Amino acid sequence: MKKLLFFLMAILIAIQGWTQVTLNEGFEGSAFPPEDWTKVTTQGTVSWERLTSSSPRGTASASVNYQSPNHTNYLITPKLNVTAGLDTISFWVKCPNYYS
């Protein structure tokens, strides 16, 4: 009985591992924003766009230009299930010195 219980637990753990989604996203694809991402501009007229020149990583990046006097832009990932201690969210940011 104990072996059967451990076997069933192992199957459940394996299924759990297969069902979790890993997001490893770049902006190299021609669709922008990528599938399931959302770009929102709540203030101002500039918006997020795909940039292929001067990308800090890879061949393309997401970019939004500065707008005076102010603007508010969001680039929203798909919903992520983060497990404390096991998952990492990291990203690169590039900003000219005059907009630090």
C-alpha positions in Angstrom: 0.0 0.0 0.0 2.8 2.4 0.9 4.5 1.8 -2.5 1.3 2.4 -4.3 0.8 5.7 -2.5 4.4 6.8 -3.3 3.8 5.8 -7.0 0.6 7.9 -7.2 2.3 10.9 -5.5 5.1 10.6 -8.0 2.6 10.7 -10.9 0.9 13.7 -9.5 4.2 15.6 -9.0 5.1 14.7 -12.6 1.8 15.9 -13.9 2.1 19.1 -11.9 5.5 19.7 -13.4 4.2 19.3 -17.0 1.3 21.7 -16.5 3.3 24.7 -15.4 4.0 27.2 -18.1 7.4 28.8 -18.4 7.6 32.2 -20.0 10.9 32.8 -21.7 10.0 35.7 -24.0 11.9 37.8 -26.4 10.7 40.3 -28.9 12.4 38.8 -32.0 9.1 37.7 -33.5 7.3 40.0 -35.9 4.1 40.1 -33.8 4.2 42.9 -31.3 3.4 42.6 -28.5 3.8 38.8 -28.4 0.8 36.6 -28.0 -1.0 37.1 -24.7 0.9 40.3 -23.9 -1.0 43.6 -23.7 0.3 47.2 -24.3 -1.7 50.0 -22.6 -1.2 53.8 -22.9 -3.2 55.7 -20.2 -1.6 59.1 -20.6 0.2 60.7 -23.6 0.3 59.6 -27.3 3.5 57.4 -27.4 3.2 53.7 -27.2 5.3 50.6 -26.8 6.8 49.3 -30.0 9.2 46.7 -31.3 12.8 48.1 -31.7 15.4 46.3 -33.8 18.2 48.8 -33.5 20.3 49.1 -30.4 18.7 46.2 -28.6 20.3 45.4 -25.3 19.7 41.6 -25.7 18.9 39.6 -28.8 17.9 41.2 -32.1 14.8 43.1 -31.0 13.5 44.7 -27.8 10.4 46.5 -26.6 10.7 50.3 -26.5 8.7 53.3 -25.5 10.0 56.9 -26.2 10.0 59.6 -23.6 7.2 62.2 -24.0 7.1 65.6 -22.4 5.4 66.6 -20.1 4.5 63.1 -19.1 3.1 59.8 -20.3 2.1 56.5 -18.7 2.6 53.2 -20.6 2.3 49.6 -19.5 3.6 46.4 -21.2 1.8 43.5 -19.5 2.9 39.9 -19.6 0.5 37.0 -19.6 -0.7 35.9 -16.2 2.2 34.1 -14.4 2.0 31.6 -11.6 5.0 32.5 -9.4 6.1 30.0 -6.7 8.1 31.7 -4.0 11.7 30.6 -4.0 11.5 28.6 -7.2 10.7 31.1 -9.9 12.6 34.1 -11.2 11.4 37.1 -13.1 14.2 39.1 -14.7 14.5 41.6 -17.5 16.9 44.0 -19.1 16.4 47.8 -19.1 18.3 50.2 -21.3 17.9 53.9 -20.8 19.9 56.9 -22.2 21.8 58.9 -19.6 19.6 61.9 -20.2 16.4 60.0 -19.2 17.8 58.3 -16.1 
